[in-house]
Amino acid sequence: LTNFYDKEYNYAYKGERKEAGKSCDVVELTPKTATQKTQKIELLVDKSTNMIAGGTYWEKNGNKYQYSISNFQANPALADNYFTWNAKEHAGVETVDLR
């Protein structure tokens, strides 16, 4: 959450809530500018780990999205080619390289 939320959102602590058996702090984010499609975001932060456990995202058009994080692995071991595109594995797909 660092380096973005405080620039684009006002934030407020809204108390504690139990979520999926976890004791969570509730943080509400509201956009600083009226041009965003976001109405507000509610983040649930697990008190025991200080990691995001889930949240809810409201759009101004009435859409509402709920998220829950059931498994989080910090700093997993990944092969060097994990984020490398291999065109041979995707025959028939056009590759556009805009570098």
C-alpha atoms as a printed R data frame, in Angstrom:
   type eleno elety resid chain resno       x       y       z
1  ATOM     1    CA   LEU     A     1   0.000   0.000   0.000
2  ATOM     2    CA   THR     A     2   2.922   2.318   0.313
3  ATOM     3    CA   ASN     A     3   3.575   5.128  -2.135
4  ATOM     4    CA   PHE     A     4   0.141   5.251  -3.722
5  ATOM     5    CA   TYR     A     5  -2.729   5.399  -1.276
6  ATOM     6    CA   ASP     A     6  -1.754   8.618   0.443
7  ATOM     7    CA   LYS     A     7  -1.324  10.436  -2.889
8  ATOM     8    CA   GLU     A     8  -4.621   9.379  -4.452
9  ATOM     9    CA   TYR     A     9  -6.830   8.636  -1.448
10 ATOM    10    CA   ASN     A    10  -7.876  10.055   1.885
11 ATOM    11    CA   TYR     A    11  -7.788   7.302   4.486
12 ATOM    12    CA   ALA     A    12  -9.463   6.739   7.824
13 ATOM    13    CA   TYR     A    13  -9.328   4.026  10.467
14 ATOM    14    CA   LYS     A    14 -12.834   2.589  10.940
15 ATOM    15    CA   GLY     A    15 -12.259   0.170  13.834
16 ATOM    16    CA   GLU     A    16 -11.978  -3.600  14.146
17 ATOM    17    CA   ARG     A    17 -13.987  -6.424  12.602
18 ATOM    18    CA   LYS     A    18 -13.868 -10.216  12.626
19 ATOM    19    CA   GLU     A    19 -13.531 -11.590   9.092
20 ATOM    20    CA   ALA     A    20 -13.192 -15.322   8.363
21 ATOM    21    CA   GLY     A    21 -12.156 -15.915  11.969
22 ATOM    22    CA   LYS     A    22  -9.458 -13.221  11.840
23 ATOM    23    CA   SER     A    23  -9.373 -10.053  13.871
24 ATOM    24    CA   CYS     A    24  -8.919  -7.255  11.318
25 ATOM    25    CA   ASP     A    25  -8.414  -3.508  11.322
26 ATOM    26    CA   VAL     A    26 -10.700  -1.709   8.869
27 ATOM    27    CA   VAL     A    27  -9.239   1.127   6.769
28 ATOM    28    CA   GLU     A    28 -11.458   3.185   4.459
29 ATOM    29    CA   LEU     A    29  -9.987   4.908   1.395
30 ATOM    30    CA   THR     A    30 -11.880   7.639  -0.458
31 ATOM    31    CA   PRO     A    31 -10.543   9.288  -3.629
32 ATOM    32    CA   LYS     A    32  -9.106  12.781  -3.402
33 ATOM    33    CA   THR     A    33 -10.438  13.714  -6.846
34 ATOM    34    CA   ALA     A    34 -14.041  13.520  -7.999
35 ATOM    35    CA   THR     A    35 -13.023  12.292 -11.469
36 ATOM    36    CA   GLN     A    36 -12.223   8.755 -10.281
37 ATOM    37    CA   LYS     A    37 -14.843   6.048 -10.781
38 ATOM    38    CA   THR     A    38 -14.151   4.810  -7.255
39 ATOM    39    CA   GLN     A    39 -16.616   5.761  -4.533
40 ATOM    40    CA   LYS     A    40 -14.623   4.148  -1.713
41 ATOM    41    CA   ILE     A    41 -12.437   1.183  -0.811
42 ATOM    42    CA   GLU     A    42 -12.543  -0.699   2.463
43 ATOM    43    CA   LEU     A    43  -9.436  -2.715   3.337
44 ATOM    44    CA   LEU     A    44  -9.275  -5.404   6.002
45 ATOM    45    CA   VAL     A    45  -5.831  -5.767   7.580
46 ATOM    46    CA   ASP     A    46  -5.153  -8.902   9.635
47 ATOM    47    CA   LYS     A    47  -4.048  -7.691  13.079
48 ATOM    48    CA   SER     A    48  -1.779 -10.686  13.693
49 ATOM    49    CA   THR     A    49   0.208 -10.427  10.429
50 ATOM    50    CA   ASN     A    50  -0.386  -6.804   9.282
51 ATOM    51    CA   MET     A    51  -1.230  -8.198   5.829
52 ATOM    52    CA   ILE     A    52  -4.322  -7.393   3.779
53 ATOM    53    CA   ALA     A    53  -6.959 -10.065   4.396
54 ATOM    54    CA   GLY     A    54  -9.532  -8.694   1.947
55 ATOM    55    CA   GLY     A    55 -11.699  -5.750   1.212
56 ATOM    56    CA   THR     A    56 -14.577  -4.194  -0.665
57 ATOM    57    CA   TYR     A    57 -14.452  -1.804  -3.624
58 ATOM    58    CA   TRP     A    58 -17.419   0.432  -4.466
59 ATOM    59    CA   GLU     A    59 -17.782   2.227  -7.801
60 ATOM    60    CA   LYS     A    60 -19.875   5.354  -8.270
61 ATOM    61    CA   ASN     A    61 -22.071   3.501 -10.792
62 ATOM    62    CA   GLY     A    62 -23.278   1.133  -8.038
63 ATOM    63    CA   ASN     A    63 -20.984  -1.834  -8.708
64 ATOM    64    CA   LYS     A    64 -19.526  -3.454  -5.609
65 ATOM    65    CA   TYR     A    65 -16.646  -5.945  -5.566
66 ATOM    66    CA   GLN     A    66 -15.613  -7.995  -2.541
67 ATOM    67    CA   TYR     A    67 -12.185  -9.599  -2.231
68 ATOM    68    CA   SER     A    68 -10.792 -12.107   0.219
69 ATOM    69    CA   ILE     A    69  -7.245 -13.362   0.412
70 ATOM    70    CA   SER     A    70  -7.121 -16.963   1.503
71 ATOM    71    CA   ASN     A    71  -3.440 -17.669   0.885
72 ATOM    72    CA   PHE     A    72  -0.451 -15.348   0.709
73 ATOM    73    CA   GLN     A    73   3.159 -16.356   0.243
74 ATOM    74    CA   ALA     A    74   5.739 -13.604   0.606
75 ATOM    75    CA   ASN     A    75   8.872 -13.724  -1.546
76 ATOM    76    CA   PRO     A    76   8.245 -17.062  -3.285
77 ATOM    77    CA   ALA     A    77  11.108 -18.728  -5.136
78 ATOM    78    CA   LEU     A    78  10.477 -18.217  -8.872
79 ATOM    79    CA   ALA     A    79  12.483 -19.405 -11.833
80 ATOM    80    CA   ASP     A    80  14.308 -16.699 -13.806
81 ATOM    81    CA   ASN     A    81  12.031 -17.268 -16.812
82 ATOM    82    CA   TYR     A    82   8.748 -17.061 -14.864
83 ATOM    83    CA   PHE     A    83   7.832 -13.678 -16.394
84 ATOM    84    CA   THR     A    84   9.409 -14.327 -19.798
85 ATOM    85    CA   TRP     A    85   7.190 -14.664 -22.864
86 ATOM    86    CA   ASN     A    86   8.021 -17.667 -25.011
87 ATOM    87    CA   ALA     A    87   6.383 -17.267 -28.437
88 ATOM    88    CA   LYS     A    88   7.096 -20.909 -29.350
89 ATOM    89    CA   GLU     A    89   4.775 -22.058 -26.570
90 ATOM    90    CA   HIS     A    90   1.948 -19.931 -28.013
91 ATOM    91    CA   ALA     A    91   1.768 -20.842 -31.687
92 ATOM    92    CA   GLY     A    92  -0.622 -18.687 -33.700
93 ATOM    93    CA   VAL     A    93  -0.499 -15.753 -31.289
94 ATOM    94    CA   GLU     A    94   0.727 -12.449 -32.708
95 ATOM    95    CA   THR     A    95   3.449 -10.874 -30.603
96 ATOM    96    CA   VAL     A    96   3.751  -7.081 -30.666
97 ATOM    97    CA   ASP     A    97   6.940  -5.872 -28.992
98 ATOM    98    CA   LEU     A    98   6.653  -2.154 -28.186
99 ATOM    99    CA   ARG     A    99  10.047  -1.732 -26.532
